[in-house]
Amino acid sequence: MKRIFVNYQRPGTLDYFLIGLVFLAVIIFCFLNPAFSFPDTNTYLKAHIYRFPGYIYFLRGLRYIFSENYEWAVVAFQLFFGLSAVFVTHRKLSKLFHLGFVLKLLFLGVLVFPFFNPLLVANKLVSEGLAYPLYLLLITYSLELLFTSKTKSIISVVGYFILLVLTRGQFIVAAPILLFMVLLKYRKSIFQLKNMAIFLIILFLPITTNLLDRLHRSAVYGYFETTPFSYVNAITLPLFVSKKDNANVLETETQKEIFRLTHRRMDSMGLLSSEAGETVRDQYLLFHNNFPQICNQNFHEQGREFLYTLNKTPYWSSIQIEKESKEMFPKLMDANFSNWLSIYVYGIKHGFKTWWILAFVIGVFIFSFIQSVRRSDETFEFLFFASSLLLSNAMV
């Protein structure tokens, strides 16, 4: 790869000493803080059908082995797996981009930041504890695949992608981005056997992961279905901006009753956009700060309870609420589209802190795409890949 940062220095004793010092600080900090359990933690321990299987097996496996001490075993595993991922990412990408000493130190700081407040990824007993290191490794080996001749990196890409998506399904969006990057990178030689094999492997990655998710659910619960939570999650914002009479846009009495139950409780708790201030910022913050109450503890919980009264077959209500959400989502979104869109766009901006940073990332995305299509330039290809990942993560 062309040298983006030309003052690259091979890692020496000082580099490893500083890395060790930073890692020691992270370890001490994490073990001085407690393990944090959340309502979601219990749903993984109980292997609820609407949870992705990766963290279920991980959490239940450690509880089986360590019994009452499993929480600290989880923290220790997430911590040392996370630091291992940071070390691999830091070493490989520092070499790939020819980072100098100062930039390597800054890069290391960015990588270990999630272990500290407010994120505390190692101390929280939720899927982010595994997702963060898996995401780092996926991106690292994806960059190695794209910008070096190490085509064997595709094995690591496949492995980490499957583990990541089976832990947190939202990261499946990385597949189309990576697929497009392969097309962009090898557009003049895509029909060569090696490049075509890489393309086809990435093309079938989401299908393979989807199949594994279905097989897990079929074996454990008796339903050959994907994790039933995508539309449950997506419908939360349309519910937040909804009005009482929006029940009329829904087709079935079941959907109307689920909506009425949800809207009534949200109204009583002051969790509707109409209860927030007049600005989009006020509305978004009310939505963002109360997302679990609106989604998990309201719509999802009440919806499943109502559906269970209609059919008491085990797990049916959890599957059905996802199907009802899929049908309700576009109708409720369309009923209050302008309000939904304004809060959704503000949410993307919130991920970047300011409109200026968002505009800058969009500008980099568009400019680097144009330049990458016009000519083969690894600098612009990397900028396009990075900006695509940033935007996709902010949008889901």
Backbone torsions as a table, in degrees:
resi	resn	phi	psi	omega
1	MET	NA	145.0	177.4
2	LYS	-62.8	146.5	-178.0
3	ARG	-75.6	109.0	175.5
4	ILE	-77.9	-42.3	176.6
5	PHE	-114.4	110.3	-167.0
6	VAL	-84.4	-7.5	-176.5
7	ASN	-95.2	41.6	-178.6
8	TYR	-68.5	138.7	174.8
9	GLN	-130.4	138.2	177.1
10	ARG	-63.0	143.7	-179.6
11	PRO	-62.5	135.4	179.6
12	GLY	-121.8	-167.4	-178.3
13	THR	-58.6	-41.0	-179.6
14	LEU	-64.0	-40.2	178.7
15	ASP	-58.5	-51.1	-177.3
16	TYR	-67.9	-33.1	176.8
17	PHE	-63.5	-45.1	-179.5
18	LEU	-67.9	-39.5	176.6
19	ILE	-60.7	-45.1	178.5
20	GLY	-61.9	-39.3	179.3
21	LEU	-65.0	-44.6	178.8
22	VAL	-64.2	-43.5	179.6
23	PHE	-63.4	-39.2	178.2
24	LEU	-62.7	-40.6	177.9
25	ALA	-63.2	-40.8	178.4
26	VAL	-64.0	-45.7	-179.1
27	ILE	-60.9	-47.5	179.6
28	ILE	-61.2	-45.0	-179.6
29	PHE	-60.4	-46.4	-176.3
30	CYS	-65.6	-39.3	-178.9
31	PHE	-80.4	-13.1	172.7
32	LEU	-84.1	-12.4	178.2
33	ASN	-104.3	151.6	-178.6
34	PRO	-77.0	168.7	170.0
35	ALA	-81.8	134.7	-176.1
36	PHE	-106.9	119.3	173.9
37	SER	-98.0	151.1	-179.0
38	PHE	-133.0	167.8	174.4
39	PRO	-53.5	-35.9	178.6
40	ASP	-63.1	-32.5	-179.2
41	THR	-57.1	-44.3	-178.7
42	ASN	-65.0	-33.8	-179.8
43	THR	-69.9	-29.0	174.9
44	TYR	-74.0	-41.9	179.9
45	LEU	-63.8	-32.9	178.6
46	LYS	-88.8	1.7	177.2
47	ALA	54.3	49.9	177.5
48	HIS	-61.5	143.9	-173.0
49	ILE	-63.2	-25.0	-176.5
50	TYR	-89.9	9.7	175.9
51	ARG	-101.4	144.2	176.9
52	PHE	-66.5	144.7	-169.4
53	PRO	-71.2	-26.7	-173.9
54	GLY	-54.7	-52.3	-176.7
55	TYR	-75.6	-24.4	175.1
56	ILE	-61.0	-52.4	-178.5
57	TYR	-64.1	-39.0	-179.8
58	PHE	-62.9	-52.3	-175.1
59	LEU	-68.1	-45.7	-179.4
60	ARG	-67.8	-34.7	179.0
61	GLY	-63.3	-44.8	179.5
62	LEU	-70.1	-33.9	176.5
63	ARG	-66.8	-36.8	178.8
64	TYR	-65.1	-40.0	-176.9
65	ILE	-76.4	-45.2	-171.3
66	PHE	-103.9	-2.6	176.3
67	SER	55.5	-125.7	-174.7
68	GLU	-69.2	-13.5	178.7
69	ASN	-96.2	15.0	-172.7
70	TYR	-65.3	-28.2	-176.2
71	GLU	-62.0	-44.9	179.6
72	TRP	-72.5	-26.3	174.2
73	ALA	-66.8	-38.4	176.9
74	VAL	-64.1	-47.2	179.3
75	VAL	-59.9	-45.0	-178.9
76	ALA	-62.6	-44.5	-179.8
77	PHE	-64.2	-47.9	-178.4
78	GLN	-63.0	-36.3	179.6
79	LEU	-66.5	-52.5	-174.5
80	PHE	-75.5	-31.3	172.5
81	PHE	-67.3	-40.7	178.4
82	GLY	-63.2	-44.9	179.8
83	LEU	-67.8	-33.5	175.6
84	SER	-63.5	-42.2	178.3
85	ALA	-65.1	-40.6	177.7
86	VAL	-61.6	-43.4	-178.8
87	PHE	-62.9	-46.1	179.9
88	VAL	-63.2	-46.5	-179.4
89	THR	-62.0	-46.3	-178.9
90	HIS	-62.8	-44.5	-177.3
91	ARG	-67.9	-47.0	-175.9
92	LYS	-70.7	-43.4	-176.3
93	LEU	-77.3	-29.6	173.6
94	SER	-61.9	-39.6	178.4
95	LYS	-72.3	-42.0	-177.5
96	LEU	-62.2	-41.3	-176.6
97	PHE	-100.7	7.4	174.9
98	HIS	55.1	50.3	-178.1
99	LEU	-74.9	140.4	173.5
100	GLY	-81.4	178.6	-172.9
101	PHE	-59.0	-48.7	-177.0
102	VAL	-63.6	-44.4	-180.0
103	LEU	-66.6	-35.2	176.5
104	LYS	-64.5	-38.5	179.1
105	LEU	-66.9	-43.0	177.3
106	LEU	-64.4	-41.2	178.8
107	PHE	-61.3	-42.2	178.1
108	LEU	-61.8	-41.0	178.1
109	GLY	-60.4	-41.3	178.4
110	VAL	-63.7	-42.0	-176.2
111	LEU	-67.4	-35.7	-177.5
112	VAL	-91.2	-7.2	-178.8
113	PHE	-53.7	-42.3	-178.4
114	PRO	-62.5	-13.7	177.7
115	PHE	-78.9	-13.2	-178.8
116	PHE	-103.3	177.0	176.5
117	ASN	-60.6	142.8	4.1
118	PRO	-94.5	-2.5	-171.7
119	LEU	-77.8	-48.6	175.8
120	LEU	50.0	50.5	-171.9
121	VAL	-63.0	-28.9	-179.1
122	ALA	-78.3	-29.0	-174.4
123	ASN	-89.7	-12.8	-178.3
124	LYS	-93.2	130.9	-178.7
125	LEU	-87.6	60.8	176.5
126	VAL	-136.7	168.5	-169.5
127	SER	-64.2	-19.8	178.0
128	GLU	-60.2	-26.3	-179.9
129	GLY	-61.9	-32.1	174.1
130	LEU	-94.4	-33.4	-174.8
131	ALA	-64.0	-38.0	-177.5
132	TYR	-61.7	-54.0	178.5
133	PRO	-64.5	-35.3	178.3
134	LEU	-64.6	-38.7	178.7
135	TYR	-66.7	-43.0	176.9
136	LEU	-56.9	-46.6	-177.6
137	LEU	-67.7	-38.1	177.7
138	LEU	-61.9	-47.3	-179.4
139	ILE	-65.4	-40.9	-179.2
140	THR	-60.5	-49.8	-177.9
141	TYR	-74.6	-25.2	173.6
142	SER	-66.4	-44.0	177.1
143	LEU	-64.5	-39.7	178.3
144	GLU	-64.0	-38.9	177.6
145	LEU	-65.0	-42.5	-174.2
146	LEU	-77.3	-35.2	-168.8
147	PHE	-116.7	9.9	171.5
148	THR	-134.7	178.7	179.7
149	SER	-91.7	11.2	-177.4
150	LYS	-84.1	77.7	-178.3
151	THR	-67.8	-17.9	177.0
152	LYS	-65.9	-13.5	176.7
153	SER	-61.8	-18.5	179.0
154	ILE	-60.2	-30.2	178.4
155	ILE	-64.1	-45.0	178.0
156	SER	-66.4	-39.6	178.5
157	VAL	-58.9	-46.8	-179.7
158	VAL	-61.8	-48.6	-177.5
159	GLY	-61.7	-48.4	-177.6
160	TYR	-71.8	-31.9	176.6
161	PHE	-63.8	-47.6	-179.0
162	ILE	-62.0	-46.2	179.8
163	LEU	-62.9	-40.8	-178.9
164	LEU	-65.6	-48.3	-176.5
165	VAL	-69.6	-32.5	176.0
166	LEU	-75.7	-8.8	174.8
167	THR	-97.9	-47.4	175.3
168	ARG	-138.9	106.3	-170.8
169	GLY	-64.7	-20.1	-176.9
170	GLN	-61.3	-23.5	-176.5
171	PHE	-78.9	5.5	175.0
172	ILE	-64.0	-18.6	178.6
173	VAL	-64.9	-16.4	178.5
174	ALA	-67.1	-26.9	-176.6
175	ALA	-63.6	-53.4	178.9
176	PRO	-62.5	-32.2	176.9
177	ILE	-65.2	-46.5	179.7
178	LEU	-65.6	-38.4	178.5
179	LEU	-62.4	-43.8	179.1
180	PHE	-65.6	-37.0	178.6
181	MET	-63.9	-38.2	177.4
182	VAL	-64.3	-42.7	176.9
183	LEU	-62.2	-42.4	-179.3
184	LEU	-66.0	-44.2	-175.9
185	LYS	-69.3	-40.9	-174.0
186	TYR	-111.5	28.6	-174.2
187	ARG	-61.1	-26.6	-179.7
188	LYS	-90.1	-9.3	-177.8
189	SER	-139.4	27.7	-174.9
190	ILE	-64.3	-24.6	-177.3
191	PHE	-88.8	1.9	170.1
192	GLN	-68.5	144.3	-171.8
193	LEU	-53.8	-46.8	-177.6
194	LYS	-63.3	-46.2	-178.0
195	ASN	-69.3	-38.6	177.6
196	MET	-65.6	-36.6	178.2
197	ALA	-63.3	-43.9	178.0
198	ILE	-61.6	-44.1	179.4
199	PHE	-59.3	-47.0	-177.3
200	LEU	-68.2	-37.6	177.8
201	ILE	-60.5	-46.5	-179.7
202	ILE	-68.8	-36.1	178.5
203	LEU	-59.1	-39.6	-176.2
204	PHE	-92.1	-1.6	179.5
205	LEU	-57.9	-51.0	179.2
206	PRO	-61.5	-36.1	179.5
207	ILE	-65.8	-43.6	179.3
208	THR	-62.6	-45.1	-179.5
209	THR	-64.9	-42.0	176.7
210	ASN	-58.8	-42.5	179.9
211	LEU	-64.6	-43.1	178.6
212	LEU	-62.8	-40.0	177.3
213	ASP	-61.9	-43.9	178.8
214	ARG	-65.3	-41.4	-179.4
215	LEU	-64.0	-40.4	175.2
216	HIS	-58.1	-48.1	-176.3
217	ARG	-69.4	-32.6	177.8
218	SER	-68.8	-42.8	-177.3
219	ALA	-70.5	-37.4	-173.6
220	VAL	-90.4	-39.7	-172.1
221	TYR	-115.7	-14.1	179.3
222	GLY	88.5	13.9	178.9
223	TYR	-124.6	122.3	178.1
224	PHE	-85.0	70.4	-175.0
225	GLU	-131.2	155.2	172.1
226	THR	-76.3	169.7	-179.2
227	THR	-55.5	117.7	-172.4
228	PRO	-84.7	69.2	-179.7
229	PHE	-144.8	-4.5	-175.0
230	SER	-63.9	-51.6	-178.2
231	TYR	-77.7	-26.5	172.5
232	VAL	-59.8	-41.3	177.6
233	ASN	-69.4	-43.6	-175.7
234	ALA	-67.4	-31.4	-174.5
235	ILE	-77.6	-8.8	-175.9
236	THR	-60.1	-44.2	-179.9
237	LEU	-68.2	-45.0	174.4
238	PRO	-57.1	-34.7	176.7
239	LEU	-67.9	-39.0	-178.5
240	PHE	-62.6	-36.9	-177.8
241	VAL	-94.4	4.4	-173.4
242	SER	-75.6	163.0	174.9
243	LYS	-117.6	160.7	-175.0
244	LYS	-56.6	-39.6	-176.3
245	ASP	-80.5	2.2	177.8
246	ASN	-68.0	-11.9	174.8
247	ALA	-58.4	-27.4	-177.7
248	ASN	-67.4	-21.8	-178.7
249	VAL	-83.3	-10.6	-179.4
250	LEU	-84.6	153.5	-169.1
251	GLU	-87.2	-44.7	-172.1
252	THR	-105.8	158.1	177.6
253	GLU	-65.7	-31.5	177.3
254	THR	-62.0	-47.5	179.3
255	GLN	-63.9	-40.1	-180.0
256	LYS	-64.0	-40.0	-179.1
257	GLU	-69.7	-40.5	176.5
258	ILE	-60.3	-42.9	179.6
259	PHE	-64.0	-44.8	-178.4
260	ARG	-61.5	-44.1	179.4
261	LEU	-60.9	-44.9	-178.5
262	THR	-66.5	-48.9	-176.6
263	HIS	-63.5	-37.8	-178.9
264	ARG	-63.1	-45.8	-179.7
265	ARG	-68.6	-41.1	178.5
266	MET	-60.9	-40.3	179.5
267	ASP	-64.6	-42.2	-178.6
268	SER	-68.2	-26.9	-180.0
269	MET	-93.0	-2.0	-178.9
270	GLY	69.6	34.0	-176.1
271	LEU	-110.9	37.4	173.1
272	LEU	-112.4	152.6	-179.3
273	SER	-58.9	-30.0	-179.8
274	SER	-68.1	-17.1	179.5
275	GLU	-88.6	-13.2	-179.1
276	ALA	-84.6	-178.5	176.3
277	GLY	-68.8	179.7	-176.1
278	GLU	-77.6	-21.6	-176.2
279	THR	-82.7	152.6	177.5
280	VAL	-62.0	-35.8	178.9
281	ARG	-59.8	-45.9	179.5
282	ASP	-62.3	-41.5	-179.3
283	GLN	-66.5	-42.9	-179.4
284	TYR	-64.8	-43.8	-178.3
285	LEU	-63.4	-38.2	176.2
286	LEU	-63.1	-42.2	178.8
287	PHE	-66.4	-49.2	-176.1
288	HIS	-62.8	-43.8	-175.5
289	ASN	-74.8	-15.8	-177.5
290	ASN	-122.4	21.1	-177.7
291	PHE	-55.7	-47.1	179.9
292	PRO	-61.1	-36.8	179.7
293	GLN	-67.4	-36.8	-179.3
294	ILE	-74.4	-46.5	-173.3
295	CYS	-86.0	-70.0	-171.5
296	ASN	-67.6	-47.9	-171.0
297	GLN	-91.6	-0.1	-179.3
298	ASN	-125.2	-80.6	-175.7
299	PHE	-59.3	-51.2	-175.8
300	HIS	-66.4	-45.0	-177.9
301	GLU	-67.1	-50.8	-178.9
302	GLN	-66.9	-38.0	179.3
303	GLY	-62.3	-44.4	179.1
304	ARG	-66.4	-39.6	179.3
305	GLU	-63.0	-41.7	178.6
306	PHE	-66.7	-44.5	-180.0
307	LEU	-65.1	-30.6	178.7
308	TYR	-65.0	-29.3	176.7
309	THR	-69.2	-21.5	179.9
310	LEU	-89.1	-30.4	-177.6
311	ASN	-154.5	113.8	-175.0
312	LYS	-92.2	14.6	174.9
313	THR	-61.1	130.6	-178.5
314	PRO	-53.4	132.5	174.8
315	TYR	72.9	-8.3	-177.3
316	TRP	-61.1	-41.0	-176.9
317	SER	-63.9	-34.4	179.3
318	SER	-69.6	-35.2	176.3
319	ILE	-72.4	-41.5	-174.6
320	GLN	-70.6	-34.5	-179.7
321	ILE	-64.0	-32.0	175.6
322	GLU	-66.5	-41.5	179.8
323	LYS	-67.4	-40.4	177.0
324	GLU	-65.1	-39.7	179.0
325	SER	-62.0	-39.5	-179.7
326	LYS	-60.9	-36.9	179.4
327	GLU	-80.3	-34.7	-177.7
328	MET	-75.3	-33.5	-172.4
329	PHE	-53.7	-56.7	-176.0
330	PRO	-64.6	-31.2	-178.2
331	LYS	-72.1	-43.1	179.0
332	LEU	-71.2	-34.9	177.2
333	MET	-64.7	-44.7	-178.6
334	ASP	-66.3	-31.6	-177.1
335	ALA	-65.3	-29.4	-180.0
336	ASN	-135.0	50.3	-167.9
337	PHE	-62.0	-44.4	-175.8
338	SER	-63.6	-41.6	178.3
339	ASN	-67.9	-42.1	177.5
340	TRP	-59.5	-46.9	-176.8
341	LEU	-64.8	-41.9	-178.0
342	SER	-63.5	-41.0	179.8
343	ILE	-72.9	-38.1	178.4
344	TYR	-62.0	-46.0	179.3
345	VAL	-65.8	-39.1	178.1
346	TYR	-64.0	-33.8	177.2
347	GLY	-63.1	-38.3	176.2
348	ILE	-63.7	-45.4	178.3
349	LYS	-61.4	-38.5	-178.6
350	HIS	-59.8	-34.2	177.9
351	GLY	-66.1	-24.6	179.2
352	PHE	-103.9	2.6	177.1
353	LYS	75.7	-47.1	-178.5
354	THR	-133.7	158.4	176.5
355	TRP	-64.3	-32.6	-177.8
356	TRP	-64.4	-42.6	179.5
357	ILE	-67.0	-42.0	177.4
358	LEU	-60.6	-46.0	179.4
359	ALA	-61.9	-38.5	178.5
360	PHE	-63.4	-45.4	-179.3
361	VAL	-64.9	-41.5	176.9
362	ILE	-63.1	-41.4	177.9
363	GLY	-61.9	-43.5	176.9
364	VAL	-62.2	-42.4	179.2
365	PHE	-57.9	-50.4	-177.1
366	ILE	-68.3	-47.6	-176.9
367	PHE	-64.7	-44.9	-178.6
368	SER	-67.7	-32.6	176.5
369	PHE	-64.0	-48.1	-179.9
370	ILE	-59.9	-45.9	-178.7
371	GLN	-67.1	-36.5	179.8
372	SER	-67.6	-35.5	178.3
373	VAL	-72.9	-38.0	-177.5
374	ARG	-67.7	-39.9	-178.2
375	ARG	-153.3	157.1	179.9
376	SER	-79.6	107.4	-178.8
377	ASP	-141.9	115.1	-172.9
378	GLU	-67.0	-28.1	177.8
379	THR	-63.6	-48.4	179.7
380	PHE	-70.3	-34.4	177.6
381	GLU	-63.9	-40.4	176.8
382	PHE	-65.6	-44.4	179.5
383	LEU	-61.3	-38.5	177.6
384	PHE	-65.7	-43.7	179.1
385	PHE	-61.6	-47.6	-178.6
386	ALA	-64.5	-45.0	-179.2
387	SER	-68.0	-32.9	177.0
388	SER	-63.6	-44.0	178.6
389	LEU	-65.1	-42.0	178.7
390	LEU	-60.7	-46.9	-178.6
391	LEU	-67.7	-41.8	-179.2
392	SER	-64.6	-39.4	178.8
393	ASN	-65.8	-33.9	-179.9
394	ALA	-74.9	-24.2	-174.0
395	MET	-89.6	-18.8	-178.2
396	VAL	-97.4	NA	NA
